[in-house]
């Protein structure tokens, strides 16, 4: 049975400090959002109809949970994943 596009097939917690920056193409204003988890999500199908998945962050923006796939369904954005800051040497 094939899953629908955008279906989340599994979740894993995100380590603290991971964020995404979403930039509106209209205003150019960036918003940095914390990543809550990582999702394996269906993003396309192969020529045999089997669903293909990729790992995407699940992040909190304006009080709601989003994936990049979800956000692209609403509006096109510039999207960047930001790793946690490296610890300072000697800290």
FILO-964738 format. One record per atom (N, C-alpha, C): chain; x, y, z negated. Coordinates in nm, 2 decimals. Each point is the difference from the previous one (the first is absolute). Layout:
<chain=A	X=X	Y=Y	Z=Z>
...
//
This chain:
<chain=A	X=0.08	Y=-0.12	Z=0.00>
<chain=A	X=-0.08	Y=0.12	Z=0.00>
<chain=A	X=0.09	Y=0.12	Z=0.00>
<chain=A	X=-0.02	Y=0.09	Z=0.09>
<chain=A	X=0.07	Y=0.13	Z=0.01>
<chain=A	X=-0.05	Y=0.10	Z=-0.10>
<chain=A	X=0.09	Y=0.08	Z=-0.05>
<chain=A	X=-0.04	Y=0.11	Z=-0.09>
<chain=A	X=-0.02	Y=0.12	Z=0.09>
<chain=A	X=-0.08	Y=0.10	Z=-0.05>
<chain=A	X=-0.02	Y=0.12	Z=0.07>
<chain=A	X=0.13	Y=0.09	Z=-0.01>
<chain=A	X=0.01	Y=0.09	Z=0.09>
<chain=A	X=0.11	Y=0.10	Z=-0.01>
<chain=A	X=-0.01	Y=0.08	Z=-0.13>
<chain=A	X=0.11	Y=0.02	Z=-0.07>
<chain=A	X=0.00	Y=0.07	Z=-0.12>
<chain=A	X=-0.02	Y=-0.09	Z=-0.12>
<chain=A	X=-0.03	Y=-0.13	Z=0.02>
<chain=A	X=-0.02	Y=-0.09	Z=-0.12>
<chain=A	X=0.13	Y=-0.02	Z=-0.07>
<chain=A	X=-0.01	Y=0.01	Z=-0.14>
<chain=A	X=0.12	Y=-0.03	Z=-0.08>
<chain=A	X=-0.01	Y=-0.15	Z=-0.04>
<chain=A	X=0.11	Y=-0.06	Z=0.03>
<chain=A	X=0.01	Y=-0.15	Z=-0.02>
<chain=A	X=0.07	Y=-0.03	Z=-0.13>
<chain=A	X=0.08	Y=0.09	Z=-0.05>
<chain=A	X=0.07	Y=-0.02	Z=-0.13>
<chain=A	X=0.05	Y=0.13	Z=-0.05>
<chain=A	X=0.03	Y=0.01	Z=-0.13>
<chain=A	X=0.05	Y=0.12	Z=-0.07>
<chain=A	X=0.12	Y=-0.04	Z=-0.09>
<chain=A	X=0.09	Y=0.09	Z=-0.01>
<chain=A	X=0.11	Y=-0.02	Z=-0.10>
<chain=A	X=0.02	Y=0.14	Z=-0.07>
<chain=A	X=0.03	Y=0.00	Z=-0.13>
<chain=A	X=0.02	Y=0.13	Z=-0.06>
<chain=A	X=0.12	Y=0.07	Z=0.05>
<chain=A	X=0.00	Y=0.13	Z=0.00>
<chain=A	X=0.11	Y=0.08	Z=0.04>
<chain=A	X=0.08	Y=0.04	Z=-0.12>
<chain=A	X=0.14	Y=0.00	Z=0.01>
<chain=A	X=0.08	Y=0.05	Z=-0.11>
<chain=A	X=-0.02	Y=0.15	Z=-0.02>
<chain=A	X=0.02	Y=0.05	Z=-0.12>
<chain=A	X=-0.02	Y=0.14	Z=-0.03>
<chain=A	X=0.10	Y=0.09	Z=0.09>
<chain=A	X=-0.05	Y=0.11	Z=0.04>
<chain=A	X=0.08	Y=0.10	Z=0.07>
<chain=A	X=-0.02	Y=0.00	Z=0.15>
<chain=A	X=-0.06	Y=-0.10	Z=0.06>
<chain=A	X=-0.03	Y=0.00	Z=0.14>
<chain=A	X=-0.11	Y=0.10	Z=0.03>
<chain=A	X=0.01	Y=0.08	Z=0.11>
<chain=A	X=-0.10	Y=0.09	Z=0.04>
<chain=A	X=-0.01	Y=0.00	Z=0.15>
<chain=A	X=-0.11	Y=0.07	Z=0.05>
<chain=A	X=-0.01	Y=0.03	Z=0.14>
<chain=A	X=-0.02	Y=0.15	Z=0.01>
<chain=A	X=0.04	Y=0.05	Z=0.11>
<chain=A	X=-0.03	Y=0.14	Z=0.03>
<chain=A	X=-0.09	Y=0.00	Z=0.13>
<chain=A	X=-0.11	Y=0.06	Z=-0.02>
<chain=A	X=-0.10	Y=0.01	Z=0.12>
<chain=A	X=-0.01	Y=0.15	Z=0.04>
<chain=A	X=0.03	Y=0.02	Z=0.12>
<chain=A	X=0.00	Y=0.14	Z=0.05>
<chain=A	X=-0.11	Y=0.02	Z=0.10>
<chain=A	X=-0.09	Y=0.09	Z=-0.02>
<chain=A	X=-0.11	Y=0.03	Z=0.09>
<chain=A	X=0.05	Y=0.06	Z=0.13>
<chain=A	X=-0.03	Y=-0.05	Z=0.12>
<chain=A	X=0.04	Y=0.06	Z=0.12>
<chain=A	X=-0.07	Y=0.13	Z=0.03>
<chain=A	X=-0.11	Y=0.03	Z=-0.07>
<chain=A	X=-0.07	Y=0.13	Z=0.02>
<chain=A	X=0.06	Y=0.11	Z=-0.08>
<chain=A	X=0.02	Y=-0.02	Z=-0.13>
<chain=A	X=0.06	Y=0.10	Z=-0.09>
<chain=A	X=0.15	Y=-0.01	Z=-0.01>
<chain=A	X=0.05	Y=-0.11	Z=0.01>
<chain=A	X=0.15	Y=-0.02	Z=-0.02>
<chain=A	X=0.03	Y=-0.02	Z=-0.15>
<chain=A	X=-0.10	Y=0.00	Z=-0.08>
<chain=A	X=0.02	Y=-0.01	Z=-0.15>
<chain=A	X=0.03	Y=-0.15	Z=-0.04>
<chain=A	X=0.11	Y=-0.02	Z=-0.06>
<chain=A	X=0.03	Y=-0.14	Z=-0.05>
<chain=A	X=-0.06	Y=-0.02	Z=-0.14>
<chain=A	X=-0.04	Y=-0.12	Z=-0.02>
<chain=A	X=-0.05	Y=-0.05	Z=-0.13>
<chain=A	X=0.08	Y=-0.12	Z=-0.04>
<chain=A	X=0.06	Y=-0.01	Z=-0.12>
<chain=A	X=0.07	Y=-0.12	Z=-0.04>
<chain=A	X=-0.09	Y=-0.07	Z=-0.10>
<chain=A	X=-0.01	Y=-0.13	Z=0.03>
<chain=A	X=-0.09	Y=-0.09	Z=-0.07>
<chain=A	X=0.07	Y=-0.12	Z=-0.06>
<chain=A	X=-0.04	Y=-0.04	Z=-0.12>
<chain=A	X=0.07	Y=-0.12	Z=-0.06>
<chain=A	X=-0.06	Y=-0.13	Z=0.07>
<chain=A	X=0.09	Y=-0.10	Z=0.02>
<chain=A	X=-0.04	Y=-0.13	Z=0.05>
<chain=A	X=-0.04	Y=-0.09	Z=-0.12>
<chain=A	X=-0.12	Y=-0.05	Z=0.01>
<chain=A	X=-0.05	Y=-0.09	Z=-0.11>
<chain=A	X=0.04	Y=-0.15	Z=0.03>
<chain=A	X=0.00	Y=-0.04	Z=0.13>
<chain=A	X=0.03	Y=-0.14	Z=0.03>
<chain=A	X=0.04	Y=-0.01	Z=0.15>
<chain=A	X=0.04	Y=-0.12	Z=0.04>
<chain=A	X=0.03	Y=-0.02	Z=0.14>
<chain=A	X=-0.11	Y=-0.10	Z=0.05>
<chain=A	X=-0.05	Y=0.02	Z=0.12>
<chain=A	X=-0.10	Y=-0.09	Z=0.05>
<chain=A	X=0.04	Y=-0.06	Z=0.13>
<chain=A	X=-0.02	Y=-0.13	Z=0.01>
<chain=A	X=0.01	Y=-0.07	Z=0.13>
<chain=A	X=-0.14	Y=0.03	Z=0.07>
<chain=A	X=0.01	Y=0.07	Z=0.12>
<chain=A	X=-0.13	Y=0.03	Z=0.06>
<chain=A	X=0.00	Y=-0.02	Z=0.15>
<chain=A	X=-0.12	Y=-0.04	Z=0.05>
<chain=A	X=-0.01	Y=-0.04	Z=0.14>
<chain=A	X=0.00	Y=0.14	Z=0.08>
<chain=A	X=0.09	Y=0.00	Z=0.09>
<chain=A	X=0.01	Y=0.13	Z=0.08>
<chain=A	X=-0.02	Y=-0.02	Z=0.15>
<chain=A	X=0.00	Y=-0.13	Z=0.05>
<chain=A	X=-0.02	Y=-0.03	Z=0.14>
<chain=A	X=-0.03	Y=-0.15	Z=0.02>
<chain=A	X=-0.02	Y=-0.04	Z=0.12>
<chain=A	X=-0.02	Y=-0.14	Z=0.03>
<chain=A	X=0.09	Y=-0.04	Z=0.12>
<chain=A	X=0.04	Y=-0.12	Z=0.00>
<chain=A	X=0.08	Y=-0.05	Z=0.12>
<chain=A	X=-0.09	Y=-0.04	Z=0.11>
<chain=A	X=0.05	Y=-0.05	Z=0.11>
<chain=A	X=-0.08	Y=-0.03	Z=0.11>
<chain=A	X=-0.09	Y=-0.12	Z=-0.02>
<chain=A	X=0.03	Y=-0.08	Z=-0.10>
<chain=A	X=-0.08	Y=-0.11	Z=-0.04>
<chain=A	X=-0.11	Y=0.03	Z=-0.10>
<chain=A	X=-0.01	Y=0.13	Z=-0.04>
<chain=A	X=-0.10	Y=0.04	Z=-0.10>
<chain=A	X=0.05	Y=-0.02	Z=-0.14>
<chain=A	X=0.12	Y=-0.04	Z=-0.03>
<chain=A	X=0.05	Y=-0.02	Z=-0.13>
<chain=A	X=0.04	Y=0.14	Z=-0.06>
<chain=A	X=-0.04	Y=0.02	Z=-0.12>
<chain=A	X=0.03	Y=0.13	Z=-0.06>
<chain=A	X=0.15	Y=0.01	Z=-0.04>
<chain=A	X=0.05	Y=0.12	Z=0.02>
<chain=A	X=0.14	Y=0.03	Z=-0.03>
<chain=A	X=0.00	Y=0.11	Z=-0.11>
<chain=A	X=0.08	Y=-0.02	Z=-0.10>
<chain=A	X=0.00	Y=0.09	Z=-0.12>
<chain=A	X=0.13	Y=0.07	Z=-0.01>
<chain=A	X=0.00	Y=0.11	Z=-0.07>
<chain=A	X=0.12	Y=0.07	Z=-0.05>
<chain=A	X=-0.02	Y=0.04	Z=-0.14>
<chain=A	X=0.11	Y=0.03	Z=-0.07>
<chain=A	X=0.00	Y=0.05	Z=-0.13>
<chain=A	X=-0.01	Y=0.15	Z=0.00>
<chain=A	X=-0.10	Y=0.05	Z=-0.07>
<chain=A	X=-0.02	Y=0.14	Z=-0.01>
<chain=A	X=-0.02	Y=0.04	Z=-0.15>
<chain=A	X=0.04	Y=0.12	Z=-0.04>
<chain=A	X=-0.02	Y=0.05	Z=-0.13>
<chain=A	X=-0.15	Y=0.03	Z=-0.03>
<chain=A	X=-0.05	Y=-0.02	Z=-0.12>
<chain=A	X=-0.13	Y=0.04	Z=-0.04>
<chain=A	X=0.03	Y=0.12	Z=-0.10>
<chain=A	X=-0.05	Y=0.12	Z=0.04>
<chain=A	X=0.04	Y=0.12	Z=-0.08>
<chain=A	X=-0.12	Y=0.07	Z=-0.04>
<chain=A	X=0.02	Y=0.09	Z=-0.10>
<chain=A	X=-0.11	Y=0.08	Z=-0.06>
<chain=A	X=0.01	Y=0.14	Z=0.05>
<chain=A	X=-0.10	Y=0.04	Z=0.07>
<chain=A	X=-0.01	Y=0.14	Z=0.06>
<chain=A	X=-0.14	Y=0.06	Z=-0.03>
<chain=A	X=0.00	Y=0.11	Z=-0.07>
<chain=A	X=-0.12	Y=0.07	Z=-0.03>
<chain=A	X=-0.10	Y=-0.09	Z=-0.08>
<chain=A	X=0.06	Y=-0.08	Z=-0.09>
<chain=A	X=-0.08	Y=-0.09	Z=-0.08>
<chain=A	X=-0.06	Y=-0.13	Z=0.06>
<chain=A	X=0.04	Y=-0.03	Z=0.13>
<chain=A	X=-0.04	Y=-0.12	Z=0.06>
<chain=A	X=0.12	Y=-0.08	Z=0.05>
<chain=A	X=-0.02	Y=-0.13	Z=0.01>
<chain=A	X=0.10	Y=-0.09	Z=0.06>
<chain=A	X=0.00	Y=0.00	Z=0.15>
<chain=A	X=0.11	Y=0.00	Z=0.06>
<chain=A	X=0.01	Y=0.00	Z=0.15>
<chain=A	X=0.12	Y=-0.09	Z=0.04>
<chain=A	X=-0.01	Y=-0.05	Z=0.12>
<chain=A	X=0.11	Y=-0.05	Z=0.08>
<chain=A	X=0.02	Y=0.09	Z=0.12>
<chain=A	X=0.12	Y=-0.02	Z=0.06>
<chain=A	X=0.02	Y=0.08	Z=0.12>
<chain=A	X=-0.10	Y=-0.03	Z=0.11>
<chain=A	X=-0.04	Y=-0.13	Z=0.01>
<chain=A	X=-0.10	Y=-0.04	Z=0.09>
<chain=A	X=-0.13	Y=0.08	Z=-0.02>
<chain=A	X=-0.04	Y=0.00	Z=-0.13>
<chain=A	X=-0.13	Y=0.07	Z=-0.04>
<chain=A	X=0.01	Y=0.15	Z=0.04>
<chain=A	X=0.11	Y=0.06	Z=-0.03>
<chain=A	X=0.01	Y=0.14	Z=0.02>
<chain=A	X=0.00	Y=0.03	Z=0.15>
<chain=A	X=0.06	Y=-0.08	Z=0.08>
<chain=A	X=0.00	Y=0.02	Z=0.15>
<chain=A	X=-0.14	Y=-0.01	Z=0.06>
<chain=A	X=-0.09	Y=-0.07	Z=-0.07>
<chain=A	X=-0.14	Y=-0.01	Z=0.05>
<chain=A	X=-0.07	Y=0.13	Z=-0.02>
<chain=A	X=0.04	Y=0.08	Z=-0.10>
<chain=A	X=-0.06	Y=0.12	Z=-0.03>
<chain=A	X=0.06	Y=0.12	Z=0.07>
<chain=A	X=0.13	Y=0.01	Z=0.00>
<chain=A	X=0.08	Y=0.10	Z=0.07>
<chain=A	X=0.14	Y=-0.04	Z=0.02>
<chain=A	X=0.06	Y=0.04	Z=0.11>
<chain=A	X=0.14	Y=-0.02	Z=0.03>
<chain=A	X=0.08	Y=0.08	Z=-0.09>
<chain=A	X=0.11	Y=-0.06	Z=-0.05>
<chain=A	X=0.08	Y=0.06	Z=-0.10>
<chain=A	X=0.15	Y=-0.03	Z=0.03>
<chain=A	X=0.09	Y=0.07	Z=-0.05>
<chain=A	X=0.14	Y=-0.04	Z=-0.01>
<chain=A	X=0.02	Y=-0.06	Z=-0.14>
<chain=A	X=0.06	Y=-0.12	Z=0.00>
<chain=A	X=0.00	Y=-0.08	Z=-0.12>
<chain=A	X=0.14	Y=-0.05	Z=-0.02>
<chain=A	X=0.05	Y=0.02	Z=-0.13>
<chain=A	X=0.13	Y=-0.05	Z=-0.03>
<chain=A	X=0.00	Y=-0.07	Z=-0.13>
<chain=A	X=0.07	Y=-0.11	Z=-0.01>
<chain=A	X=0.02	Y=-0.08	Z=-0.13>
<chain=A	X=0.13	Y=0.05	Z=-0.06>
<chain=A	X=-0.01	Y=0.03	Z=-0.13>
<chain=A	X=0.11	Y=0.05	Z=-0.08>
<chain=A	X=0.04	Y=-0.09	Z=-0.11>
<chain=A	X=0.13	Y=-0.06	Z=0.00>
<chain=A	X=0.04	Y=-0.09	Z=-0.11>
<chain=A	X=0.02	Y=0.08	Z=-0.12>
<chain=A	X=0.01	Y=-0.06	Z=-0.12>
<chain=A	X=0.03	Y=0.07	Z=-0.12>
<chain=A	X=0.14	Y=0.06	Z=0.01>
<chain=A	X=0.02	Y=0.11	Z=-0.08>
<chain=A	X=0.13	Y=0.06	Z=0.00>
<chain=A	X=0.10	Y=-0.09	Z=-0.06>
<chain=A	X=0.12	Y=0.00	Z=0.05>
<chain=A	X=0.11	Y=-0.08	Z=-0.05>
<chain=A	X=0.04	Y=0.05	Z=-0.14>
<chain=A	X=0.03	Y=-0.09	Z=-0.09>
<chain=A	X=0.04	Y=0.05	Z=-0.14>
<chain=A	X=0.13	Y=0.08	Z=0.01>
<chain=A	X=0.02	Y=0.09	Z=-0.08>
<chain=A	X=0.12	Y=0.08	Z=0.00>
<chain=A	X=0.12	Y=-0.09	Z=-0.06>
<chain=A	X=0.11	Y=0.02	Z=0.06>
<chain=A	X=0.12	Y=-0.07	Z=-0.04>
<chain=A	X=0.04	Y=0.04	Z=-0.14>
<chain=A	X=0.02	Y=-0.10	Z=-0.09>
<chain=A	X=0.04	Y=0.03	Z=-0.14>
<chain=A	X=-0.12	Y=0.03	Z=-0.09>
<chain=A	X=-0.12	Y=-0.01	Z=0.05>
<chain=A	X=-0.11	Y=0.02	Z=-0.08>
<chain=A	X=-0.04	Y=-0.12	Z=-0.08>
//
